[in-house]
Amino acid sequence: MNKKVLIITGAGLAIGFAEALIYYNLGKNSKNEKFKLQMPKGAELLKTAGIIVATSLATAALSNILENAITDTSELKPAIA
C-alpha cells in the first residue's frame, strides 16, 4: 500500500475519532447544565469506529485518485514555432 494512503488514512482516523467524540459529547450534554466528557460504550463505540474507518479509507482513496489524476500528465513536448 502507498505510504501517502497510509498517512492520510491515519490522519483521518485520528481527526475523525476526535471529531466523533466532540459531536457525541455535544449531543450527550445538550440538556445538562454542566458539561461532562463521556466515551461511547459497547456497540455504539464499535459503530462509531466503523464509520470513522470507512470514511478515513474513502478519504485516502479519493485523495490518491485525485492526486494521480492531477500528476499523471502526458510527456511535455516543446512547441514548434
N, CA, C and O atoms as CSV, one atom per row, in Angstrom:
chain,resi,resn,atom,element,x,y,z
A,1,MET,N,N,0.842,-1.186,0.000
A,1,MET,CA,C,0.000,0.000,0.000
A,1,MET,C,C,0.885,1.247,0.000
A,1,MET,O,O,1.963,1.257,0.595
A,2,ASN,N,N,0.428,2.262,-0.654
A,2,ASN,CA,C,1.124,3.528,-0.797
A,2,ASN,C,C,1.284,4.220,0.564
A,2,ASN,O,O,0.342,4.254,1.356
A,3,LYS,N,N,2.481,4.772,0.837
A,3,LYS,CA,C,2.729,5.481,2.105
A,3,LYS,C,C,1.773,6.646,2.291
A,3,LYS,O,O,1.290,6.890,3.397
A,4,LYS,N,N,1.502,7.365,1.212
A,4,LYS,CA,C,0.603,8.519,1.311
A,4,LYS,C,C,-0.789,8.093,1.743
A,4,LYS,O,O,-1.433,8.776,2.539
A,5,VAL,N,N,-1.253,6.965,1.219
A,5,VAL,CA,C,-2.579,6.456,1.595
A,5,VAL,C,C,-2.597,6.110,3.081
A,5,VAL,O,O,-3.568,6.406,3.777
A,6,LEU,N,N,-1.530,5.487,3.564
A,6,LEU,CA,C,-1.453,5.161,4.983
A,6,LEU,C,C,-1.425,6.408,5.855
A,6,LEU,O,O,-2.072,6.449,6.902
A,7,ILE,N,N,-0.684,7.418,5.434
A,7,ILE,CA,C,-0.602,8.668,6.197
A,7,ILE,C,C,-1.961,9.353,6.225
A,7,ILE,O,O,-2.418,9.787,7.283
A,8,ILE,N,N,-2.605,9.453,5.074
A,8,ILE,CA,C,-3.910,10.114,5.004
A,8,ILE,C,C,-4.946,9.333,5.811
A,8,ILE,O,O,-5.776,9.927,6.499
A,9,THR,N,N,-4.898,8.002,5.727
A,9,THR,CA,C,-5.838,7.183,6.496
A,9,THR,C,C,-5.611,7.359,7.991
A,9,THR,O,O,-6.568,7.511,8.750
A,10,GLY,N,N,-4.364,7.339,8.416
A,10,GLY,CA,C,-4.041,7.526,9.834
A,10,GLY,C,C,-4.472,8.880,10.352
A,10,GLY,O,O,-5.044,8.988,11.437
A,11,ALA,N,N,-4.195,9.907,9.577
A,11,ALA,CA,C,-4.612,11.249,9.976
A,11,ALA,C,C,-6.132,11.337,10.007
A,11,ALA,O,O,-6.707,11.947,10.909
A,12,GLY,N,N,-6.774,10.731,9.029
A,12,GLY,CA,C,-8.241,10.726,9.005
A,12,GLY,C,C,-8.833,10.004,10.200
A,12,GLY,O,O,-9.848,10.431,10.750
A,13,LEU,N,N,-8.197,8.907,10.604
A,13,LEU,CA,C,-8.666,8.171,11.783
A,13,LEU,C,C,-8.546,9.024,13.045
A,13,LEU,O,O,-9.480,9.092,13.844
A,14,ALA,N,N,-7.405,9.669,13.221
A,14,ALA,CA,C,-7.184,10.478,14.423
A,14,ALA,C,C,-8.148,11.665,14.474
A,14,ALA,O,O,-8.798,11.906,15.491
A,15,ILE,N,N,-8.228,12.391,13.378
A,15,ILE,CA,C,-9.106,13.564,13.338
A,15,ILE,C,C,-10.572,13.139,13.386
A,15,ILE,O,O,-11.382,13.772,14.063
A,16,GLY,N,N,-10.909,12.077,12.675
A,16,GLY,CA,C,-12.286,11.590,12.662
A,16,GLY,C,C,-12.746,11.134,14.034
A,16,GLY,O,O,-13.884,11.393,14.427
A,17,PHE,N,N,-11.862,10.450,14.773
A,17,PHE,CA,C,-12.229,9.988,16.107
A,17,PHE,C,C,-12.426,11.172,17.046
A,17,PHE,O,O,-13.376,11.191,17.829
A,18,ALA,N,N,-11.532,12.162,16.972
A,18,ALA,CA,C,-11.675,13.358,17.807
A,18,ALA,C,C,-12.974,14.094,17.474
A,18,ALA,O,O,-13.693,14.528,18.374
A,19,GLU,N,N,-13.269,14.230,16.194
A,19,GLU,CA,C,-14.495,14.898,15.762
A,19,GLU,C,C,-15.734,14.140,16.243
A,19,GLU,O,O,-16.694,14.747,16.720
A,20,ALA,N,N,-15.708,12.815,16.115
A,20,ALA,CA,C,-16.842,11.999,16.557
A,20,ALA,C,C,-17.065,12.145,18.061
A,20,ALA,O,O,-18.208,12.220,18.511
A,21,LEU,N,N,-15.992,12.187,18.835
A,21,LEU,CA,C,-16.131,12.367,20.280
A,21,LEU,C,C,-16.713,13.735,20.636
A,21,LEU,O,O,-17.510,13.856,21.566
A,22,ILE,N,N,-16.312,14.749,19.896
A,22,ILE,CA,C,-16.859,16.090,20.133
A,22,ILE,C,C,-18.362,16.087,19.880
A,22,ILE,O,O,-19.134,16.561,20.714
A,23,TYR,N,N,-18.781,15.555,18.730
A,23,TYR,CA,C,-20.214,15.520,18.408
A,23,TYR,C,C,-20.986,14.642,19.387
A,23,TYR,O,O,-22.101,14.982,19.781
A,24,TYR,N,N,-20.403,13.526,19.777
A,24,TYR,CA,C,-21.045,12.633,20.739
A,24,TYR,C,C,-21.295,13.367,22.055
A,24,TYR,O,O,-22.389,13.303,22.617
A,25,ASN,N,N,-20.267,14.062,22.536
A,25,ASN,CA,C,-20.392,14.768,23.805
A,25,ASN,C,C,-21.312,15.979,23.713
A,25,ASN,O,O,-22.006,16.299,24.678
A,26,LEU,N,N,-21.328,16.648,22.585
A,26,LEU,CA,C,-22.279,17.753,22.417
A,26,LEU,C,C,-23.709,17.238,22.507
A,26,LEU,O,O,-24.565,17.866,23.130
A,27,GLY,N,N,-23.962,16.098,21.884
A,27,GLY,CA,C,-25.295,15.512,21.941
A,27,GLY,C,C,-25.658,15.020,23.332
A,27,GLY,O,O,-26.775,15.244,23.799
A,28,LYS,N,N,-24.728,14.356,23.991
A,28,LYS,CA,C,-24.987,13.821,25.330
A,28,LYS,C,C,-25.181,14.923,26.369
A,28,LYS,O,O,-25.911,14.738,27.344
A,29,ASN,N,N,-24.535,16.055,26.166
A,29,ASN,CA,C,-24.594,17.138,27.154
A,29,ASN,C,C,-25.551,18.252,26.776
A,29,ASN,O,O,-25.569,19.294,27.431
A,30,SER,N,N,-26.340,18.056,25.743
A,30,SER,CA,C,-27.214,19.142,25.279
A,30,SER,C,C,-28.235,19.578,26.328
A,30,SER,O,O,-28.644,20.739,26.347
A,31,LYS,N,N,-28.647,18.661,27.195
A,31,LYS,CA,C,-29.650,19.007,28.209
A,31,LYS,C,C,-29.051,19.181,29.601
A,31,LYS,O,O,-29.774,19.453,30.560
A,32,ASN,N,N,-27.749,19.027,29.713
A,32,ASN,CA,C,-27.084,19.156,31.014
A,32,ASN,C,C,-26.584,20.575,31.220
A,32,ASN,O,O,-26.178,21.249,30.273
A,33,GLU,N,N,-26.617,21.020,32.473
A,33,GLU,CA,C,-26.054,22.338,32.789
A,33,GLU,C,C,-24.530,22.288,32.795
A,33,GLU,O,O,-23.865,23.210,32.322
A,34,LYS,N,N,-23.991,21.202,33.336
A,34,LYS,CA,C,-22.548,21.063,33.444
A,34,LYS,C,C,-22.065,20.064,32.392
A,34,LYS,O,O,-22.599,18.960,32.281
A,35,PHE,N,N,-21.052,20.460,31.624
A,35,PHE,CA,C,-20.502,19.606,30.567
A,35,PHE,C,C,-19.687,18.490,31.195
A,35,PHE,O,O,-18.830,18.742,32.042
A,36,LYS,N,N,-19.950,17.259,30.781
A,36,LYS,CA,C,-19.235,16.087,31.286
A,36,LYS,C,C,-18.720,15.297,30.088
A,36,LYS,O,O,-19.504,14.877,29.237
A,37,LEU,N,N,-17.416,15.094,30.019
A,37,LEU,CA,C,-16.807,14.350,28.912
A,37,LEU,C,C,-17.124,12.869,29.070
A,37,LEU,O,O,-16.863,12.279,30.118
A,38,GLN,N,N,-17.689,12.271,28.023
A,38,GLN,CA,C,-18.089,10.865,28.058
A,38,GLN,C,C,-17.534,10.146,26.836
A,38,GLN,O,O,-17.188,10.765,25.829
A,39,MET,N,N,-17.458,8.828,26.951
A,39,MET,CA,C,-16.970,7.986,25.860
A,39,MET,C,C,-18.071,6.988,25.517
A,39,MET,O,O,-18.642,6.373,26.417
A,40,PRO,N,N,-18.381,6.814,24.223
A,40,PRO,CA,C,-19.385,5.803,23.881
A,40,PRO,C,C,-18.910,4.409,24.300
A,40,PRO,O,O,-17.711,4.128,24.321
A,41,LYS,N,N,-19.866,3.550,24.631
A,41,LYS,CA,C,-19.502,2.209,25.095
A,41,LYS,C,C,-20.137,1.144,24.212
A,41,LYS,O,O,-21.150,1.383,23.555
A,42,GLY,N,N,-19.528,-0.023,24.209
A,42,GLY,CA,C,-20.089,-1.194,23.551
A,42,GLY,C,C,-20.361,-1.025,22.070
A,42,GLY,O,O,-19.500,-0.600,21.300
A,43,ALA,N,N,-21.603,-1.375,21.688
A,43,ALA,CA,C,-21.997,-1.357,20.272
A,43,ALA,C,C,-21.915,0.044,19.680
A,43,ALA,O,O,-21.578,0.203,18.506
A,44,GLU,N,N,-22.218,1.050,20.475
A,44,GLU,CA,C,-22.154,2.427,19.964
A,44,GLU,C,C,-20.720,2.821,19.614
A,44,GLU,O,O,-20.491,3.509,18.620
A,45,LEU,N,N,-19.768,2.394,20.416
A,45,LEU,CA,C,-18.353,2.664,20.132
A,45,LEU,C,C,-17.909,1.929,18.871
A,45,LEU,O,O,-17.177,2.484,18.052
A,46,LEU,N,N,-18.350,0.682,18.716
A,46,LEU,CA,C,-17.994,-0.090,17.520
A,46,LEU,C,C,-18.594,0.516,16.252
A,46,LEU,O,O,-17.925,0.575,15.221
A,47,LYS,N,N,-19.833,0.960,16.318
A,47,LYS,CA,C,-20.454,1.612,15.154
A,47,LYS,C,C,-19.702,2.885,14.788
A,47,LYS,O,O,-19.424,3.140,13.616
A,48,THR,N,N,-19.380,3.674,15.794
A,48,THR,CA,C,-18.648,4.925,15.567
A,48,THR,C,C,-17.287,4.643,14.944
A,48,THR,O,O,-16.894,5.297,13.978
A,49,ALA,N,N,-16.569,3.671,15.496
A,49,ALA,CA,C,-15.248,3.321,14.965
A,49,ALA,C,C,-15.352,2.808,13.526
A,49,ALA,O,O,-14.507,3.133,12.692
A,50,GLY,N,N,-16.369,2.020,13.236
A,50,GLY,CA,C,-16.574,1.517,11.876
A,50,GLY,C,C,-16.802,2.632,10.876
A,50,GLY,O,O,-16.248,2.617,9.777
A,51,ILE,N,N,-17.618,3.598,11.262
A,51,ILE,CA,C,-17.883,4.742,10.386
A,51,ILE,C,C,-16.607,5.546,10.167
A,51,ILE,O,O,-16.326,5.982,9.051
A,52,ILE,N,N,-15.843,5.739,11.228
A,52,ILE,CA,C,-14.597,6.505,11.119
A,52,ILE,C,C,-13.601,5.790,10.204
A,52,ILE,O,O,-12.963,6.430,9.368
A,53,VAL,N,N,-13.466,4.494,10.352
A,53,VAL,CA,C,-12.552,3.720,9.496
A,53,VAL,C,C,-12.993,3.809,8.045
A,53,VAL,O,O,-12.170,4.043,7.160
A,54,ALA,N,N,-14.287,3.623,7.791
A,54,ALA,CA,C,-14.802,3.659,6.415
A,54,ALA,C,C,-14.581,5.027,5.774
A,54,ALA,O,O,-14.138,5.108,4.629
A,55,THR,N,N,-14.886,6.104,6.502
A,55,THR,CA,C,-14.712,7.437,5.918
A,55,THR,C,C,-13.236,7.792,5.750
A,55,THR,O,O,-12.876,8.493,4.805
A,56,SER,N,N,-12.381,7.319,6.651
A,56,SER,CA,C,-10.941,7.578,6.512
A,56,SER,C,C,-10.377,6.870,5.289
A,56,SER,O,O,-9.587,7.451,4.545
A,57,LEU,N,N,-10.778,5.615,5.076
A,57,LEU,CA,C,-10.328,4.889,3.892
A,57,LEU,C,C,-10.859,5.530,2.610
A,57,LEU,O,O,-10.144,5.617,1.612
A,58,ALA,N,N,-12.111,5.977,2.640
A,58,ALA,CA,C,-12.689,6.643,1.471
A,58,ALA,C,C,-11.949,7.947,1.166
A,58,ALA,O,O,-11.694,8.265,0.004
A,59,THR,N,N,-11.608,8.694,2.209
A,59,THR,CA,C,-10.869,9.945,2.030
A,59,THR,C,C,-9.491,9.670,1.435
A,59,THR,O,O,-9.054,10.371,0.522
A,60,ALA,N,N,-8.812,8.656,1.948
A,60,ALA,CA,C,-7.478,8.309,1.435
A,60,ALA,C,C,-7.557,7.852,-0.019
A,60,ALA,O,O,-6.727,8.243,-0.840
A,61,ALA,N,N,-8.548,7.029,-0.338
A,61,ALA,CA,C,-8.698,6.545,-1.715
A,61,ALA,C,C,-8.991,7.694,-2.666
A,61,ALA,O,O,-8.382,7.790,-3.732
A,62,LEU,N,N,-9.919,8.564,-2.288
A,62,LEU,CA,C,-10.257,9.704,-3.140
A,62,LEU,C,C,-9.066,10.636,-3.311
A,62,LEU,O,O,-8.813,11.124,-4.413
A,63,SER,N,N,-8.329,10.889,-2.225
A,63,SER,CA,C,-7.135,11.739,-2.308
A,63,SER,C,C,-6.106,11.140,-3.255
A,63,SER,O,O,-5.492,11.858,-4.044
A,64,ASN,N,N,-5.919,9.837,-3.179
A,64,ASN,CA,C,-4.964,9.148,-4.037
A,64,ASN,C,C,-5.397,9.227,-5.502
A,64,ASN,O,O,-4.578,9.492,-6.382
A,65,ILE,N,N,-6.673,8.999,-5.759
A,65,ILE,CA,C,-7.201,9.069,-7.131
A,65,ILE,C,C,-7.029,10.480,-7.700
A,65,ILE,O,O,-6.582,10.648,-8.835
A,66,LEU,N,N,-7.386,11.488,-6.905
A,66,LEU,CA,C,-7.270,12.875,-7.376
A,66,LEU,C,C,-5.815,13.269,-7.601
A,66,LEU,O,O,-5.493,13.931,-8.588
A,67,GLU,N,N,-4.935,12.862,-6.687
A,67,GLU,CA,C,-3.521,13.194,-6.862
A,67,GLU,C,C,-2.966,12.542,-8.120
A,67,GLU,O,O,-2.234,13.177,-8.879
A,68,ASN,N,N,-3.309,11.281,-8.344
A,68,ASN,CA,C,-2.833,10.593,-9.552
A,68,ASN,C,C,-3.399,11.242,-10.818
A,68,ASN,O,O,-2.697,11.345,-11.824
A,69,ALA,N,N,-4.642,11.672,-10.778
A,69,ALA,CA,C,-5.253,12.310,-11.945
A,69,ALA,C,C,-4.580,13.643,-12.253
A,69,ALA,O,O,-4.426,14.015,-13.416
A,70,ILE,N,N,-4.185,14.353,-11.215
A,70,ILE,CA,C,-3.568,15.667,-11.408
A,70,ILE,C,C,-2.118,15.526,-11.855
A,70,ILE,O,O,-1.664,16.274,-12.720
A,71,THR,N,N,-1.386,14.576,-11.277
A,71,THR,CA,C,0.041,14.461,-11.582
A,71,THR,C,C,0.325,13.617,-12.817
A,71,THR,O,O,1.405,13.743,-13.396
A,72,ASP,N,N,-0.596,12.768,-13.241
A,72,ASP,CA,C,-0.381,11.951,-14.436
A,72,ASP,C,C,-0.676,12.780,-15.683
A,72,ASP,O,O,-1.794,12.794,-16.197
A,73,THR,N,N,0.345,13.456,-16.142
A,73,THR,CA,C,0.193,14.252,-17.360
A,73,THR,C,C,1.046,13.615,-18.447
A,73,THR,O,O,2.075,12.998,-18.169
A,74,SER,N,N,0.621,13.766,-19.632
A,74,SER,CA,C,1.416,13.202,-20.722
A,74,SER,C,C,2.728,13.976,-20.832
A,74,SER,O,O,2.854,15.104,-20.354
A,75,GLU,N,N,3.688,13.338,-21.471
A,75,GLU,CA,C,5.015,13.934,-21.599
A,75,GLU,C,C,4.900,15.267,-22.356
A,75,GLU,O,O,4.266,15.364,-23.406
A,76,LEU,N,N,5.535,16.274,-21.780
A,76,LEU,CA,C,5.504,17.595,-22.406
A,76,LEU,C,C,6.484,17.639,-23.573
A,76,LEU,O,O,7.625,17.194,-23.454
A,77,LYS,N,N,6.037,18.168,-24.679
A,77,LYS,CA,C,6.885,18.300,-25.857
A,77,LYS,C,C,7.019,19.774,-26.191
A,77,LYS,O,O,6.056,20.527,-26.053
A,78,PRO,N,N,8.171,20.188,-26.618
A,78,PRO,CA,C,8.344,21.614,-26.944
A,78,PRO,C,C,7.462,21.996,-28.145
A,78,PRO,O,O,7.312,21.243,-29.107
A,79,ALA,N,N,6.903,23.172,-28.040
A,79,ALA,CA,C,6.073,23.661,-29.137
A,79,ALA,C,C,6.980,24.156,-30.266
A,79,ALA,O,O,8.005,24.793,-30.021
A,80,ILE,N,N,6.596,23.861,-31.475
A,80,ILE,CA,C,7.370,24.306,-32.630
A,80,ILE,C,C,6.763,25.620,-33.100
A,80,ILE,O,O,5.573,25.706,-33.406
A,81,ALA,N,N,7.612,26.639,-33.149
A,81,ALA,CA,C,7.121,27.962,-33.534
A,81,ALA,C,C,7.104,28.158,-35.016
A,81,ALA,O,O,6.715,29.224,-35.493
